[in-house]
Amino acid sequence: MISCTETVLAYNEMFSFLHKRYGKKAVVKFWEDVSDEFLRNLRELVKEKGIKGMREYWGKVLKEEEAKYKIRYGRDFFRIEMYRCPSVGLLRRHKGINRYKDYCKHCDILYRRIIEDYGFSYSIEYMDNKKGICRVEARKII
């Protein structure tokens, strides 16, 4: 199994290629397909465990990626405060790589589709796209 970080450069190039060849709608469609077809583990965790499933999924993934982050959660909310996104950092370190201009937005589409399916609101705030600083939050809709 390859690590999450090994896919970053390939994803970035795929986003750029799709956008250049077919437009932004094709990039968004690709993100939707990835969410629907390849994030079944997150979908099952959220379906079965709700906030605890989110904590389990992102706790493992972000640790594996060596992100700098803090997870906060309670009975009705889940939040990731990302202080250093490893994907953005990797793209910044590769001088010959042009980062896809909307690279960070894939996190919105990938995860929103899953989280909102199970009775949660989902929001993402991009504080600094260049440094990979953002905040993701899910709240139980009561």
N, CA, C and O atoms as a GROMACS GRO file, in nm:
protein
  568
    1MET      N    1   0.085  -0.118   0.000
    1MET     CA    2   0.000   0.000   0.000
    1MET      C    3   0.089   0.124   0.000
    1MET      O    4   0.186   0.130   0.075
    2ILE      N    5   0.056   0.221  -0.084
    2ILE     CA    6   0.134   0.345  -0.087
    2ILE      C    7   0.079   0.443   0.015
    2ILE      O    8  -0.040   0.438   0.050
    3SER      N    9   0.164   0.531   0.062
    3SER     CA   10   0.120   0.629   0.161
    3SER      C   11   0.040   0.739   0.092
    3SER      O   12   0.047   0.757  -0.029
    4CYS      N   13  -0.034   0.813   0.173
    4CYS     CA   14  -0.114   0.925   0.122
    4CYS      C   15  -0.027   1.028   0.052
    4CYS      O   16  -0.065   1.083  -0.051
    5THR      N   17   0.090   1.054   0.108
    5THR     CA   18   0.173   1.161   0.054
    5THR      C   19   0.230   1.128  -0.084
    5THR      O   20   0.264   1.218  -0.160
    6GLU      N   21   0.239   1.001  -0.117
    6GLU     CA   22   0.293   0.963  -0.248
    6GLU      C   23   0.196   0.994  -0.362
    6GLU      O   24   0.236   0.994  -0.479
    7THR      N   25   0.072   1.020  -0.330
    7THR     CA   26  -0.026   1.050  -0.433
    7THR      C   27  -0.038   1.199  -0.462
    7THR      O   28  -0.100   1.238  -0.562
    8VAL      N   29   0.020   1.283  -0.379
    8VAL     CA   30   0.001   1.427  -0.389
    8VAL      C   31   0.047   1.482  -0.524
    8VAL      O   32  -0.028   1.555  -0.589
    9LEU      N   33   0.166   1.448  -0.565
    9LEU     CA   34   0.218   1.501  -0.692
    9LEU      C   35   0.134   1.453  -0.810
    9LEU      O   36   0.106   1.529  -0.902
   10ALA      N   37   0.095   1.326  -0.806
   10ALA     CA   38   0.012   1.272  -0.915
   10ALA      C   39  -0.124   1.340  -0.918
   10ALA      O   40  -0.174   1.375  -1.025
   11TYR      N   41  -0.186   1.359  -0.802
   11TYR     CA   42  -0.314   1.428  -0.796
   11TYR      C   43  -0.303   1.569  -0.852
   11TYR      O   44  -0.385   1.611  -0.934
   12ASN      N   45  -0.201   1.641  -0.810
   12ASN     CA   46  -0.182   1.778  -0.856
   12ASN      C   47  -0.174   1.782  -1.009
   12ASN      O   48  -0.236   1.867  -1.073
   13GLU      N   49  -0.097   1.692  -1.066
   13GLU     CA   50  -0.082   1.689  -1.212
   13GLU      C   51  -0.213   1.649  -1.280
   13GLU      O   52  -0.247   1.702  -1.386
   14MET      N   53  -0.286   1.556  -1.219
   14MET     CA   54  -0.414   1.514  -1.275
   14MET      C   55  -0.513   1.631  -1.274
   14MET      O   56  -0.582   1.654  -1.373
   15PHE      N   57  -0.518   1.705  -1.164
   15PHE     CA   58  -0.608   1.821  -1.156
   15PHE      C   59  -0.575   1.920  -1.267
   15PHE      O   60  -0.663   1.970  -1.336
   16SER      N   61  -0.446   1.949  -1.282
   16SER     CA   62  -0.402   2.046  -1.384
   16SER      C   63  -0.434   1.998  -1.524
   16SER      O   64  -0.482   2.075  -1.608
   17PHE      N   65  -0.408   1.871  -1.550
   17PHE     CA   66  -0.436   1.814  -1.682
   17PHE      C   67  -0.584   1.821  -1.714
   17PHE      O   68  -0.623   1.867  -1.821
   18LEU      N   69  -0.668   1.775  -1.620
   18LEU     CA   70  -0.812   1.776  -1.644
   18LEU      C   71  -0.863   1.918  -1.669
   18LEU      O   72  -0.945   1.941  -1.759
   19HIS      N   73  -0.814   2.011  -1.590
   19HIS     CA   74  -0.859   2.150  -1.605
   19HIS      C   75  -0.819   2.205  -1.742
   19HIS      O   76  -0.900   2.266  -1.811
   20LYS      N   77  -0.694   2.182  -1.779
   20LYS     CA   78  -0.645   2.235  -1.907
   20LYS      C   79  -0.718   2.171  -2.025
   20LYS      O   80  -0.753   2.239  -2.122
   21ARG      N   81  -0.740   2.042  -2.018
   21ARG     CA   82  -0.800   1.969  -2.130
   21ARG      C   83  -0.951   1.981  -2.135
   21ARG      O   84  -1.008   1.997  -2.243
   22TYR      N   85  -1.019   1.973  -2.017
   22TYR     CA   86  -1.164   1.963  -2.016
   22TYR      C   87  -1.236   2.071  -1.933
   22TYR      O   88  -1.358   2.081  -1.938
   23GLY      N   89  -1.161   2.150  -1.858
   23GLY     CA   90  -1.222   2.256  -1.779
   23GLY      C   91  -1.244   2.219  -1.633
   23GLY      O   92  -1.227   2.104  -1.592
   24LYS      N   93  -1.281   2.318  -1.556
   24LYS     CA   94  -1.298   2.303  -1.411
   24LYS      C   95  -1.404   2.200  -1.375
   24LYS      O   96  -1.390   2.128  -1.276
   25LYS      N   97  -1.512   2.190  -1.455
   25LYS     CA   98  -1.617   2.092  -1.426
   25LYS      C   99  -1.563   1.949  -1.425
   25LYS      O  100  -1.610   1.866  -1.347
   26ALA      N  101  -1.467   1.922  -1.509
   26ALA     CA  102  -1.407   1.787  -1.513
   26ALA      C  103  -1.327   1.760  -1.386
   26ALA      O  104  -1.325   1.648  -1.336
   27VAL      N  105  -1.262   1.862  -1.335
   27VAL     CA  106  -1.186   1.846  -1.210
   27VAL      C  107  -1.282   1.817  -1.095
   27VAL      O  108  -1.258   1.726  -1.016
   28VAL      N  109  -1.389   1.894  -1.088
   28VAL     CA  110  -1.489   1.874  -0.983
   28VAL      C  111  -1.551   1.735  -0.994
   28VAL      O  112  -1.571   1.668  -0.893
   29LYS      N  113  -1.580   1.691  -1.115
   29LYS     CA  114  -1.636   1.556  -1.137
   29LYS      C  115  -1.537   1.449  -1.089
   29LYS      O  116  -1.577   1.350  -1.028
   30PHE      N  117  -1.410   1.469  -1.117
   30PHE     CA  118  -1.307   1.375  -1.070
   30PHE      C  119  -1.308   1.368  -0.917
   30PHE      O  120  -1.305   1.259  -0.860
   31TRP      N  121  -1.313   1.484  -0.851
   31TRP     CA  122  -1.317   1.487  -0.705
   31TRP      C  123  -1.441   1.415  -0.653
   31TRP      O  124  -1.433   1.340  -0.555
   32GLU      N  125  -1.555   1.436  -0.718
   32GLU     CA  126  -1.678   1.369  -0.676
   32GLU      C  127  -1.665   1.217  -0.690
   32GLU      O  128  -1.707   1.143  -0.601
   33ASP      N  129  -1.606   1.173  -0.799
   33ASP     CA  130  -1.588   1.030  -0.820
   33ASP      C  131  -1.493   0.969  -0.718
   33ASP      O  132  -1.517   0.858  -0.668
   34VAL      N  133  -1.387   1.040  -0.686
   34VAL     CA  134  -1.294   0.991  -0.582
   34VAL      C  135  -1.368   0.978  -0.450
   34VAL      O  136  -1.354   0.878  -0.380
   35SER      N  137  -1.448   1.079  -0.416
   35SER     CA  138  -1.525   1.075  -0.292
   35SER      C  139  -1.619   0.955  -0.290
   35SER      O  140  -1.626   0.882  -0.190
   36ASP      N  141  -1.690   0.934  -0.399
   36ASP     CA  142  -1.791   0.828  -0.404
   36ASP      C  143  -1.731   0.688  -0.412
   36ASP      O  144  -1.786   0.593  -0.356
   37GLU      N  145  -1.620   0.675  -0.482
   37GLU     CA  146  -1.566   0.541  -0.510
   37GLU      C  147  -1.448   0.498  -0.424
   37GLU      O  148  -1.425   0.379  -0.405
   38PHE      N  149  -1.373   0.594  -0.372
   38PHE     CA  150  -1.249   0.556  -0.305
   38PHE      C  151  -1.241   0.595  -0.158
   38PHE      O  152  -1.142   0.564  -0.092
   39LEU      N  153  -1.342   0.659  -0.106
   39LEU     CA  154  -1.341   0.694   0.035
   39LEU      C  155  -1.448   0.617   0.112
   39LEU      O  156  -1.512   0.669   0.203
   40ARG      N  157  -1.466   0.493   0.073
   40ARG     CA  158  -1.567   0.410   0.138
   40ARG      C  159  -1.536   0.388   0.286
   40ARG      O  160  -1.627   0.375   0.368
   41ASN      N  161  -1.408   0.384   0.320
   41ASN     CA  162  -1.371   0.365   0.461
   41ASN      C  163  -1.421   0.481   0.546
   41ASN      O  164  -1.474   0.459   0.655
   42LEU      N  165  -1.405   0.605   0.500
   42LEU     CA  166  -1.457   0.720   0.573
   42LEU      C  167  -1.609   0.714   0.577
   42LEU      O  168  -1.669   0.739   0.682
   43ARG      N  169  -1.670   0.682   0.467
   43ARG     CA  170  -1.817   0.674   0.461
   43ARG      C  171  -1.870   0.574   0.565
   43ARG      O  172  -1.966   0.604   0.637
   44GLU      N  173  -1.808   0.458   0.573
   44GLU     CA  174  -1.854   0.357   0.670
   44GLU      C  175  -1.832   0.403   0.813
   44GLU      O  176  -1.918   0.382   0.899
   45LEU      N  177  -1.719   0.466   0.840
   45LEU     CA  178  -1.691   0.513   0.976
   45LEU      C  179  -1.792   0.621   1.019
   45LEU      O  180  -1.840   0.619   1.132
   46VAL      N  181  -1.823   0.714   0.930
   46VAL     CA  182  -1.918   0.820   0.964
   46VAL      C  183  -2.058   0.761   0.978
   46VAL      O  184  -2.133   0.798   1.068
   47LYS      N  185  -2.093   0.670   0.891
   47LYS     CA  186  -2.225   0.606   0.897
   47LYS      C  187  -2.243   0.532   1.030
   47LYS      O  188  -2.347   0.544   1.094
   48GLU      N  189  -2.141   0.455   1.070
   48GLU     CA  190  -2.151   0.371   1.189
   48GLU      C  191  -2.124   0.446   1.320
   48GLU      O  192  -2.187   0.418   1.422
   49LYS      N  193  -2.030   0.542   1.317
   49LYS     CA  194  -1.984   0.601   1.442
   49LYS      C  195  -1.998   0.752   1.450
   49LYS      O  196  -1.970   0.811   1.554
   50GLY      N  197  -2.041   0.816   1.343
   50GLY     CA  198  -2.058   0.961   1.345
   50GLY      C  199  -1.928   1.034   1.375
   50GLY      O  200  -1.827   1.012   1.308
   51ILE      N  201  -1.931   1.121   1.476
   51ILE     CA  202  -1.813   1.201   1.511
   51ILE      C  203  -1.695   1.114   1.552
   51ILE      O  204  -1.581   1.144   1.518
   52LYS      N  205  -1.722   1.007   1.623
   52LYS     CA  206  -1.613   0.915   1.662
   52LYS      C  207  -1.547   0.854   1.538
   52LYS      O  208  -1.427   0.830   1.537
   53GLY      N  209  -1.626   0.829   1.434
   53GLY     CA  210  -1.571   0.776   1.309
   53GLY      C  211  -1.484   0.879   1.238
   53GLY      O  212  -1.381   0.844   1.180
   54MET      N  213  -1.526   1.006   1.243
   54MET     CA  214  -1.443   1.113   1.184
   54MET      C  215  -1.311   1.122   1.258
   54MET      O  216  -1.205   1.131   1.196
   55ARG      N  217  -1.318   1.118   1.389
   55ARG     CA  218  -1.197   1.126   1.471
   55ARG      C  219  -1.104   1.009   1.440
   55ARG      O  220  -0.982   1.026   1.429
   56GLU      N  221  -1.160   0.891   1.426
   56GLU     CA  222  -1.081   0.772   1.396
   56GLU      C  223  -1.012   0.784   1.260
   56GLU      O  224  -0.893   0.758   1.247
   57TYR      N  225  -1.089   0.824   1.159
   57TYR     CA  226  -1.036   0.835   1.023
   57TYR      C  227  -0.925   0.940   1.015
   57TYR      O  228  -0.813   0.909   0.975
   58TRP      N  229  -0.957   1.064   1.053
   58TRP     CA  230  -0.859   1.171   1.037
   58TRP      C  231  -0.744   1.159   1.136
   58TRP      O  232  -0.632   1.202   1.106
   59GLY      N  233  -0.768   1.102   1.252
   59GLY     CA  234  -0.658   1.080   1.346
   59GLY      C  235  -0.551   0.992   1.283
   59GLY      O  236  -0.432   1.018   1.297
   60LYS      N  237  -0.594   0.887   1.214
   60LYS     CA  238  -0.501   0.795   1.149
   60LYS      C  239  -0.435   0.859   1.026
   60LYS      O  240  -0.313   0.855   1.012
   61VAL      N  241  -0.517   0.917   0.938
   61VAL     CA  242  -0.466   0.972   0.812
   61VAL      C  243  -0.369   1.088   0.837
   61VAL      O  244  -0.260   1.091   0.780
   62LEU      N  245  -0.408   1.181   0.923
   62LEU     CA  246  -0.322   1.298   0.946
   62LEU      C  247  -0.194   1.261   1.018
   62LEU      O  248  -0.090   1.324   0.997
   63LYS      N  249  -0.200   1.161   1.102
   63LYS     CA  250  -0.077   1.112   1.168
   63LYS      C  251   0.015   1.049   1.063
   63LYS      O  252   0.136   1.074   1.063
   64GLU      N  253  -0.042   0.967   0.975
   64GLU     CA  254   0.037   0.903   0.869
   64GLU      C  255   0.102   1.007   0.778
   64GLU      O  256   0.216   0.991   0.736
   65GLU      N  257   0.028   1.114   0.747
   65GLU     CA  258   0.078   1.219   0.659
   65GLU      C  259   0.177   1.313   0.730
   65GLU      O  260   0.242   1.395   0.666
   66GLU      N  261   0.186   1.299   0.862
   66GLU     CA  262   0.272   1.386   0.944
   66GLU      C  263   0.230   1.532   0.934
   66GLU      O  264   0.313   1.623   0.923
   67ALA      N  265   0.099   1.553   0.937
   67ALA     CA  266   0.044   1.688   0.936
   67ALA      C  267   0.068   1.753   1.072
   67ALA      O  268   0.087   1.684   1.172
   68LYS      N  269   0.066   1.883   1.073
   68LYS     CA  270   0.067   1.958   1.199
   68LYS      C  271  -0.076   2.010   1.216
   68LYS      O  272  -0.121   2.096   1.140
   69TYR      N  273  -0.147   1.957   1.315
   69TYR     CA  274  -0.290   1.982   1.329
   69TYR      C  275  -0.335   1.961   1.472
   69TYR      O  276  -0.261   1.910   1.557
   70LYS      N  277  -0.457   2.000   1.496
   70LYS     CA  278  -0.522   1.970   1.623
   70LYS      C  279  -0.665   1.930   1.589
   70LYS      O  280  -0.734   1.998   1.512
   71ILE      N  281  -0.708   1.820   1.648
   71ILE     CA  282  -0.847   1.776   1.633
   71ILE      C  283  -0.919   1.810   1.762
   71ILE      O  284  -0.871   1.781   1.872
   72ARG      N  285  -1.033   1.873   1.747
   72ARG     CA  286  -1.121   1.903   1.860
   72ARG      C  287  -1.257   1.842   1.827
   72ARG      O  288  -1.299   1.842   1.711
   73TYR      N  289  -1.323   1.792   1.927
   73TYR     CA  290  -1.454   1.733   1.904
   73TYR      C  291  -1.535   1.732   2.032
   73TYR      O  292  -1.482   1.744   2.142
   74GLY      N  293  -1.662   1.719   2.014
   74GLY     CA  294  -1.756   1.709   2.124
   74GLY      C  295  -1.872   1.622   2.079
   74GLY      O  296  -1.865   1.556   1.975
   75ARG      N  297  -1.975   1.624   2.156
   75ARG     CA  298  -2.090   1.540   2.124
   75ARG      C  299  -2.152   1.577   1.989
   75ARG      O  300  -2.199   1.489   1.917
   76ASP      N  301  -2.152   1.707   1.955
   76ASP     CA  302  -2.221   1.753   1.835
   76ASP      C  303  -2.131   1.818   1.730
   76ASP      O  304  -2.181   1.872   1.631
   77PHE      N  305  -1.998   1.815   1.751
   77PHE     CA  306  -1.911   1.878   1.651
   77PHE      C  307  -1.777   1.805   1.640
   77PHE      O  308  -1.734   1.734   1.731
   78PHE      N  309  -1.714   1.826   1.526
   78PHE     CA  310  -1.581   1.774   1.498
   78PHE      C  311  -1.506   1.883   1.422
   78PHE      O  312  -1.560   1.941   1.328
   79ARG      N  313  -1.382   1.912   1.463
   79ARG     CA  314  -1.306   2.018   1.398
   79ARG      C  315  -1.159   1.975   1.382
   79ARG      O  316  -1.098   1.916   1.471
   80ILE      N  317  -1.106   2.006   1.265
   80ILE     CA  318  -0.963   1.992   1.240
   80ILE      C  319  -0.908   2.132   1.220
   80ILE      O  320  -0.955   2.207   1.135
   81GLU      N  321  -0.809   2.168   1.299
   81GLU     CA  322  -0.736   2.292   1.280
   81GLU      C  323  -0.602   2.252   1.220
   81GLU      O  324  -0.515   2.198   1.289
   82MET      N  325  -0.587   2.280   1.091
   82MET     CA  326  -0.467   2.241   1.017
   82MET      C  327  -0.367   2.356   1.021
   82MET      O  328  -0.394   2.465   0.969
   83TYR      N  329  -0.252   2.331   1.082
   83TYR     CA  330  -0.148   2.433   1.092
   83TYR      C  331  -0.042   2.416   0.983
   83TYR      O  332   0.028   2.511   0.948
   84ARG      N  333  -0.031   2.295   0.931
   84ARG     CA  334   0.064   2.269   0.822
   84ARG      C  335   0.016   2.146   0.747
   84ARG      O  336   0.031   2.032   0.793
   85CYS      N  337  -0.043   2.170   0.632
   85CYS     CA  338  -0.090   2.061   0.548
   85CYS      C  339   0.032   1.999   0.478
   85CYS      O  340   0.104   2.070   0.408
   86PRO      N  341   0.054   1.872   0.496
   86PRO     CA  342   0.171   1.809   0.434
   86PRO      C  343   0.164   1.808   0.281
   86PRO      O  344   0.267   1.813   0.214
   87SER      N  345   0.044   1.801   0.226
   87SER     CA  346   0.030   1.802   0.080
   87SER      C  347   0.076   1.936   0.023
   87SER      O  348   0.152   1.940  -0.074
   88VAL      N  349   0.030   2.043   0.082
   88VAL     CA  350   0.069   2.177   0.037
   88VAL      C  351   0.220   2.195   0.056
   88VAL      O  352   0.287   2.250  -0.031
   89GLY      N  353   0.272   2.149   0.168
   89GLY     CA  354   0.416   2.159   0.194
   89GLY      C  355   0.498   2.083   0.091
   89GLY      O  356   0.600   2.132   0.044
   90LEU      N  357   0.453   1.964   0.055
   90LEU     CA  358   0.523   1.884  -0.046
   90LEU      C  359   0.522   1.956  -0.181
   90LEU      O  360   0.625   1.960  -0.250
   91LEU      N  361   0.409   2.011  -0.219
   91LEU     CA  362   0.402   2.084  -0.346
   91LEU      C  363   0.488   2.209  -0.346
   91LEU      O  364   0.545   2.245  -0.448
   92ARG      N  365   0.499   2.274  -0.232
   92ARG     CA  366   0.584   2.394  -0.221
   92ARG      C  367   0.732   2.358  -0.233
   92ARG      O  368   0.810   2.434  -0.290
   93ARG      N  369   0.771   2.244  -0.181
   93ARG     CA  370   0.912   2.204  -0.183
   93ARG      C  371   0.960   2.162  -0.322
   93ARG      O  372   1.079   2.170  -0.351
   94HIS      N  373   0.870   2.117  -0.408
   94HIS     CA  374   0.908   2.076  -0.543
   94HIS      C  375   0.908   2.198  -0.634
   94HIS      O  376   0.803   2.244  -0.680
   95LYS      N  377   1.025   2.250  -0.659
   95LYS     CA  378   1.039   2.376  -0.734
   95LYS      C  379   0.988   2.367  -0.877
   95LYS      O  380   0.940   2.467  -0.931
   96GLY      N  381   0.996   2.251  -0.940
   96GLY     CA  382   0.952   2.238  -1.079
   96GLY      C  383   0.803   2.212  -1.095
   96GLY      O  384   0.754   2.197  -1.207
   97ILE      N  385   0.732   2.206  -0.986
   97ILE     CA  386   0.589   2.175  -0.990
   97ILE      C  387   0.508   2.303  -0.980
   97ILE      O  388   0.531   2.385  -0.891
   98ASN      N  389   0.414   2.319  -1.070
   98ASN     CA  390   0.317   2.428  -1.059
   98ASN      C  391   0.195   2.372  -0.988
   98ASN      O  392   0.126   2.286  -1.042
   99ARG      N  393   0.170   2.421  -0.869
   99ARG     CA  394   0.056   2.372  -0.792
   99ARG      C  395  -0.073   2.413  -0.860
   99ARG      O  396  -0.089   2.528  -0.901
  100TYR      N  397  -0.166   2.318  -0.871
  100TYR     CA  398  -0.298   2.347  -0.927
  100TYR      C  399  -0.362   2.457  -0.843
  100TYR      O  400  -0.365   2.448  -0.720
  101LYS      N  401  -0.412   2.560  -0.909
  101LYS     CA  402  -0.458   2.680  -0.838
  101LYS      C  403  -0.566   2.653  -0.735
  101LYS      O  404  -0.574   2.724  -0.634
  102ASP      N  405  -0.650   2.554  -0.757
  102ASP     CA  406  -0.757   2.521  -0.661
  102ASP      C  407  -0.729   2.390  -0.588
  102ASP      O  408  -0.822   2.321  -0.547
  103TYR      N  409  -0.602   2.356  -0.572
  103TYR     CA  410  -0.566   2.228  -0.511
  103TYR      C  411  -0.639   2.204  -0.379
  103TYR      O  412  -0.694   2.096  -0.358
  104CYS      N  413  -0.639   2.301  -0.291
  104CYS     CA  414  -0.698   2.283  -0.158
  104CYS      C  415  -0.848   2.256  -0.162
  104CYS      O  416  -0.903   2.197  -0.069
  105LYS      N  417  -0.914   2.297  -0.267
  105LYS     CA  418  -1.060   2.282  -0.273
  105LYS      C  419  -1.105   2.138  -0.287
  105LYS      O  420  -1.223   2.109  -0.267
  106HIS      N  421  -1.014   2.046  -0.321
  106HIS     CA  422  -1.057   1.907  -0.330
  106HIS      C  423  -1.103   1.855  -0.194
  106HIS      O  424  -1.190   1.768  -0.188
  107CYS      N  425  -1.046   1.907  -0.085
  107CYS     CA  426  -1.088   1.863   0.048
  107CYS      C  427  -1.234   1.896   0.076
  107CYS      O  428  -1.303   1.822   0.146
  108ASP      N  429  -1.280   2.007   0.023
  108ASP     CA  430  -1.420   2.043   0.042
  108ASP      C  431  -1.511   1.942  -0.026
  108ASP      O  432  -1.602   1.888   0.036
  109ILE      N  433  -1.486   1.916  -0.152
  109ILE     CA  434  -1.576   1.829  -0.228
  109ILE      C  435  -1.562   1.684  -0.185
  109ILE      O  436  -1.663   1.615  -0.170
  110LEU      N  437  -1.441   1.637  -0.164
  110LEU     CA  438  -1.422   1.497  -0.123
  110LEU      C  439  -1.499   1.465   0.004
  110LEU      O  440  -1.570   1.364   0.011
  111TYR      N  441  -1.486   1.549   0.104
  111TYR     CA  442  -1.539   1.517   0.237
  111TYR      C  443  -1.682   1.566   0.259
  111TYR      O  444  -1.759   1.500   0.329
  112ARG      N  445  -1.717   1.679   0.203
  112ARG     CA  446  -1.853   1.731   0.218
  112ARG      C  447  -1.957   1.628   0.173
  112ARG      O  448  -2.058   1.607   0.239
  113ARG      N  449  -1.931   1.564   0.061
  113ARG     CA  450  -2.026   1.467   0.004
  113ARG      C  451  -2.056   1.354   0.103
  113ARG      O  452  -2.168   1.302   0.106
  114ILE      N  453  -1.959   1.318   0.180
  114ILE     CA  454  -1.976   1.209   0.276
  114ILE      C  455  -2.038   1.260   0.406
  114ILE      O  456  -2.138   1.206   0.453
  115ILE      N  457  -1.979   1.362   0.462
  115ILE     CA  458  -2.022   1.414   0.592
  115ILE      C  459  -2.169   1.457   0.588
  115ILE      O  460  -2.245   1.424   0.679
  116GLU      N  461  -2.208   1.530   0.485
  116GLU     CA  462  -2.345   1.579   0.478
  116GLU      C  463  -2.448   1.468   0.454
  116GLU      O  464  -2.565   1.483   0.488
  117ASP      N  465  -2.405   1.357   0.396
  117ASP     CA  466  -2.496   1.244   0.376
  117ASP      C  467  -2.545   1.184   0.508
  117ASP      O  468  -2.648   1.117   0.510
  118TYR      N  469  -2.474   1.208   0.616
  118TYR     CA  470  -2.507   1.144   0.744
  118TYR      C  471  -2.550   1.243   0.852
  118TYR      O  472  -2.526   1.221   0.970
  119GLY      N  473  -2.613   1.353   0.809
  119GLY     CA  474  -2.677   1.442   0.904
  119GLY      C  475  -2.586   1.543   0.971
  119GLY      O  476  -2.615   1.588   1.082
  120PHE      N  477  -2.478   1.579   0.905
  120PHE     CA  478  -2.386   1.680   0.957
  120PHE      C  479  -2.377   1.795   0.858
  120PHE      O  480  -2.390   1.777   0.738
  121SER      N  481  -2.354   1.914   0.911
  121SER     CA  482  -2.315   2.025   0.825
  121SER      C  483  -2.164   2.014   0.809
  121SER      O  484  -2.096   1.950   0.889
  122TYR      N  485  -2.112   2.075   0.705
  122TYR     CA  486  -1.968   2.069   0.679
  122TYR      C  487  -1.924   2.206   0.631
  122TYR      O  488  -1.986   2.266   0.543
  123SER      N  489  -1.815   2.254   0.688
  123SER     CA  490  -1.759   2.381   0.641
  123SER      C  491  -1.607   2.371   0.642
  123SER      O  492  -1.548   2.297   0.721
  124ILE      N  493  -1.547   2.446   0.553
  124ILE     CA  494  -1.401   2.454   0.549
  124ILE      C  495  -1.364   2.600   0.528
  124ILE      O  496  -1.420   2.668   0.442
  125GLU      N  497  -1.270   2.646   0.605
  125GLU     CA  498  -1.221   2.783   0.596
  125GLU      C  499  -1.073   2.776   0.561
  125GLU      O  500  -0.994   2.717   0.633
  126TYR      N  501  -1.037   2.838   0.450
  126TYR     CA  502  -0.898   2.841   0.405
  126TYR      C  503  -0.835   2.970   0.455
  126TYR      O  504  -0.865   3.078   0.404
  127MET      N  505  -0.750   2.960   0.556
  127MET     CA  506  -0.686   3.079   0.610
  127MET      C  507  -0.564   3.120   0.529
  127MET      O  508  -0.538   3.239   0.511
  128ASP      N  509  -0.488   3.021   0.481
  128ASP     CA  510  -0.369   3.051   0.401
  128ASP      C  511  -0.341   2.931   0.310
  128ASP      O  512  -0.277   2.834   0.351
  129ASN      N  513  -0.390   2.940   0.187
  129ASN     CA  514  -0.371   2.830   0.091
  129ASN      C  515  -0.224   2.805   0.059
  129ASN      O  516  -0.184   2.691   0.035
  130LYS      N  517  -0.144   2.910   0.061
  130LYS     CA  518  -0.003   2.895   0.027
  130LYS      C  519   0.074   2.816   0.132
  130LYS      O  520   0.169   2.745   0.100
  131LYS      N  521   0.032   2.828   0.257
  131LYS     CA  522   0.099   2.757   0.367
  131LYS      C  523   0.023   2.632   0.411
  131LYS      O  524   0.073   2.555   0.492
  132GLY      N  525  -0.096   2.613   0.359
  132GLY     CA  526  -0.174   2.495   0.396
  132GLY      C  527  -0.235   2.507   0.534
  132GLY      O  528  -0.231   2.412   0.612
  133ILE      N  529  -0.292   2.622   0.564
  133ILE     CA  530  -0.356   2.645   0.693
  133ILE      C  531  -0.506   2.657   0.669
  133ILE      O  532  -0.552   2.742   0.592
  134CYS      N  533  -0.582   2.570   0.735
  134CYS     CA  534  -0.727   2.572   0.718
  134CYS      C  535  -0.796   2.517   0.841
  134CYS      O  536  -0.733   2.465   0.933
  135ARG      N  537  -0.927   2.529   0.841
  135ARG     CA  538  -1.009   2.473   0.949
  135ARG      C  539  -1.128   2.402   0.885
  135ARG      O  540  -1.200   2.460   0.804
  136VAL      N  541  -1.147   2.278   0.923
  136VAL     CA  542  -1.260   2.198   0.875
  136VAL      C  543  -1.350   2.171   0.995
  136VAL      O  544  -1.302   2.139   1.104
  137GLU      N  545  -1.480   2.186   0.975
  137GLU     CA  546  -1.571   2.160   1.085
  137GLU      C  547  -1.696   2.088   1.037
  137GLU      O  548  -1.753   2.120   0.933
  138ALA      N  549  -1.737   1.991   1.116
  138ALA     CA  550  -1.863   1.920   1.093
  138ALA      C  551  -1.946   1.936   1.221
  138ALA      O  552  -1.894   1.924   1.332
  139ARG      N  553  -2.074   1.962   1.202
  139ARG     CA  554  -2.166   1.976   1.316
  139ARG      C  555  -2.288   1.890   1.292
  139ARG      O  556  -2.342   1.885   1.181
  140LYS      N  557  -2.331   1.823   1.396
  140LYS     CA  558  -2.453   1.743   1.389
  140LYS      C  559  -2.570   1.837   1.369
  140LYS      O  560  -2.587   1.934   1.442
  141ILE      N  561  -2.653   1.807   1.269
  141ILE     CA  562  -2.773   1.886   1.244
  141ILE      C  563  -2.883   1.828   1.334
  141ILE      O  564  -2.918   1.711   1.324
  142ILE      N  565  -2.934   1.913   1.419
  142ILE     CA  566  -3.033   1.865   1.517
  142ILE      C  567  -3.173   1.893   1.472
  142ILE      O  568  -3.268   1.860   1.542
   0.00000   0.00000   0.00000
